[in-house]
């Protein structure tokens, strides 16, 4: 089985190396590449997930549909598609870059740190019920946009979800989020 690697970044978002994902998340996690995805259905609902209770970082928190780390050399579209399949058994269409410059640093209750450049993508659901992988996702629920905004006030929501909601809320309903300029992605990541 191959070792999953993350892409390490400098402050300008340029790749400066790779590291094994499993051993990179700790109290001094290096700045690295990630992404977040929000899957939206035709009714404007968003698929919200609760992370598996045995996840190494931020177990059991409610968050966006899917998060992940692009593999070295993997484009954002491919990474999002791969992780949605791995975590939820979902196929999607119309991937749209929404927040290309989102980054954050957050510390979990156990002291483990996330420190990521984490572009945010919206995807359109093509049908088929989510099939959560229990190693990744404890629960998955379709929620209205109003319910998503309310979740941002809940301490059981992930810190990145709360920070992303602060930037997404002014953009209006998820189906109306404008496409961002692809040139704003970090240099280490292609579309």
C-alpha positions as CSV (number, residue, x, y, z in Angstrom):
1,X,0.0,0.0,0.0
2,X,1.4,3.4,-1.0
3,X,2.1,6.0,1.6
4,X,-0.2,9.0,1.2
5,X,1.9,12.2,0.9
6,X,1.0,15.9,1.3
7,X,2.5,18.8,-0.5
8,X,4.5,21.2,1.7
9,X,4.3,24.9,0.9
10,X,6.1,28.1,1.5
11,X,4.2,31.3,2.4
12,X,3.8,32.1,-1.3
13,X,2.0,28.8,-1.9
14,X,4.9,27.2,-3.8
15,X,5.7,23.5,-3.3
16,X,8.8,23.0,-1.3
17,X,8.6,19.3,-0.8
18,X,6.4,16.4,0.3
19,X,5.9,14.5,3.6
20,X,3.9,11.5,4.7
21,X,0.4,12.6,5.7
22,X,0.1,10.2,8.6
23,X,3.2,11.6,10.5
24,X,2.8,15.3,9.4
25,X,-0.2,16.3,11.5
26,X,1.0,17.1,15.1
27,X,1.5,20.1,17.3
28,X,3.8,21.8,14.8
29,X,2.2,20.7,11.5
30,X,3.9,22.3,8.5
31,X,2.0,24.5,6.1
32,X,0.6,22.3,3.3
33,X,-1.8,22.0,0.5
34,X,-5.4,20.9,1.0
35,X,-8.9,21.6,-0.3
36,X,-12.6,21.7,0.9
37,X,-15.6,20.9,-1.2
38,X,-19.3,21.7,-0.8
39,X,-21.7,19.5,-2.8
40,X,-24.9,21.2,-3.7
41,X,-28.1,19.5,-5.1
42,X,-30.7,20.9,-7.4
43,X,-32.8,22.2,-4.5
44,X,-29.9,24.3,-3.2
45,X,-29.2,22.0,-0.2
46,X,-25.6,21.3,0.9
47,X,-24.3,17.9,1.9
48,X,-22.8,18.4,5.4
49,X,-20.7,15.6,7.0
50,X,-19.6,14.6,10.5
51,X,-16.0,13.4,10.6
52,X,-15.4,9.8,11.8
53,X,-14.9,9.5,15.5
54,X,-11.5,7.9,15.1
55,X,-10.0,10.5,12.7
56,X,-6.5,11.6,13.8
57,X,-7.4,15.3,13.5
58,X,-10.7,16.9,14.6
59,X,-12.7,13.7,15.1
60,X,-16.5,13.9,15.2
61,X,-16.8,17.5,14.1
62,X,-19.4,18.7,11.6
63,X,-18.0,20.2,8.5
64,X,-18.3,20.7,4.7
65,X,-19.0,17.8,2.4
66,X,-15.4,16.7,1.9
67,X,-11.8,17.7,2.7
68,X,-8.6,16.3,1.4
69,X,-5.0,16.7,0.3
70,X,-4.0,16.8,-3.4
71,X,-1.3,14.2,-4.0
72,X,2.0,15.5,-5.4
73,X,1.3,16.5,-9.0
74,X,-2.4,16.0,-8.8
75,X,-4.7,18.8,-9.9
76,X,-7.5,20.2,-7.8
77,X,-10.4,18.8,-9.9
78,X,-8.9,15.3,-9.8
79,X,-8.2,15.5,-6.0
80,X,-11.8,16.6,-5.3
81,X,-13.3,13.9,-7.5
82,X,-11.1,11.2,-5.9
83,X,-11.9,12.2,-2.3
84,X,-15.6,12.5,-2.9
85,X,-15.6,8.9,-4.3
86,X,-13.4,7.7,-1.4
87,X,-15.3,9.4,1.4
88,X,-18.9,9.3,0.2
89,X,-19.1,7.2,-2.9
90,X,-20.3,10.3,-4.8
91,X,-20.0,11.3,-8.4
92,X,-20.4,15.1,-9.2
93,X,-20.3,17.5,-12.1
94,X,-19.7,21.2,-12.5
95,X,-16.7,21.7,-10.2
96,X,-16.4,25.4,-9.5
97,X,-13.5,27.1,-7.7
98,X,-15.0,29.5,-5.2
99,X,-12.3,30.5,-2.6
100,X,-8.9,30.0,-4.2
101,X,-6.9,31.8,-1.5
102,X,-8.5,30.3,1.7
103,X,-6.0,29.3,4.3
104,X,-6.1,28.7,8.0
105,X,-4.4,27.4,11.1
106,X,-6.4,25.7,13.8
107,X,-5.6,23.7,16.9
108,X,-7.7,20.7,18.0
109,X,-8.5,20.0,21.7
110,X,-5.7,17.4,21.8
111,X,-3.2,20.0,20.5
112,X,-2.9,18.7,16.9
113,X,-2.7,21.5,14.4
114,X,-4.0,21.9,10.9
115,X,-2.1,24.5,8.9
116,X,-3.3,24.5,5.3
117,X,-3.7,26.5,2.1
118,X,-7.2,25.1,1.4
119,X,-9.0,26.3,-1.8
120,X,-12.7,25.8,-1.6
121,X,-14.7,24.2,-4.4
122,X,-18.5,23.8,-5.1
123,X,-19.6,20.7,-6.9
124,X,-23.1,19.8,-8.3
125,X,-24.6,16.5,-7.1
126,X,-25.5,14.1,-10.0
127,X,-27.6,11.7,-7.9
128,X,-27.1,8.5,-6.0
129,X,-27.3,8.5,-2.2
130,X,-24.1,9.1,-0.3
131,X,-22.4,6.0,0.9
132,X,-20.2,7.3,3.7
133,X,-16.9,5.4,4.3
134,X,-17.0,4.8,8.1
135,X,-13.2,5.4,8.3
136,X,-13.8,8.9,7.1
137,X,-17.4,10.0,7.7
138,X,-19.7,9.2,10.7
139,X,-22.8,10.9,9.2
140,X,-23.9,12.8,6.1
141,X,-26.9,15.1,5.9
142,X,-28.5,17.3,3.3
143,X,-29.1,20.8,4.9
144,X,-30.6,24.0,3.7
145,X,-28.3,27.0,3.3
146,X,-30.0,28.6,6.4
147,X,-29.1,25.4,8.4
148,X,-25.5,25.6,7.1
149,X,-25.2,29.1,8.3
150,X,-26.6,28.2,11.7
151,X,-24.1,25.3,12.0
152,X,-21.3,27.9,11.6
153,X,-22.3,29.1,15.1
154,X,-22.1,25.6,16.6
155,X,-18.9,24.8,18.6
156,X,-19.2,21.2,17.2
157,X,-18.5,22.5,13.7
158,X,-14.9,22.4,12.4
159,X,-12.9,25.6,12.7
160,X,-12.3,25.7,8.9
161,X,-16.0,25.3,8.3
162,X,-16.7,28.3,10.5
163,X,-14.0,30.4,8.8
164,X,-15.2,29.4,5.3
165,X,-18.8,30.2,6.1
166,X,-17.7,33.8,7.1
167,X,-16.4,34.1,3.5
168,X,-19.1,32.1,1.7
169,X,-22.1,33.8,3.4
170,X,-21.6,37.1,1.6
171,X,-21.6,35.3,-1.8
172,X,-25.3,34.4,-1.4
173,X,-26.9,31.0,-2.0
174,X,-24.5,28.2,-2.9
175,X,-25.9,27.7,-6.4
176,X,-25.1,31.4,-7.1
177,X,-21.5,31.4,-5.8
178,X,-19.4,33.1,-8.5
179,X,-16.5,31.2,-10.1
180,X,-13.2,32.6,-8.8
181,X,-10.2,33.4,-11.0
182,X,-8.2,30.2,-11.5
183,X,-4.9,32.2,-11.5
184,X,-5.5,32.8,-7.7
185,X,-4.8,29.1,-6.9
186,X,-1.4,28.6,-5.2
187,X,1.4,28.0,-7.6
188,X,1.7,24.4,-6.3
189,X,-1.8,23.5,-7.5
190,X,-3.3,23.3,-11.0
191,X,-7.0,23.2,-11.7
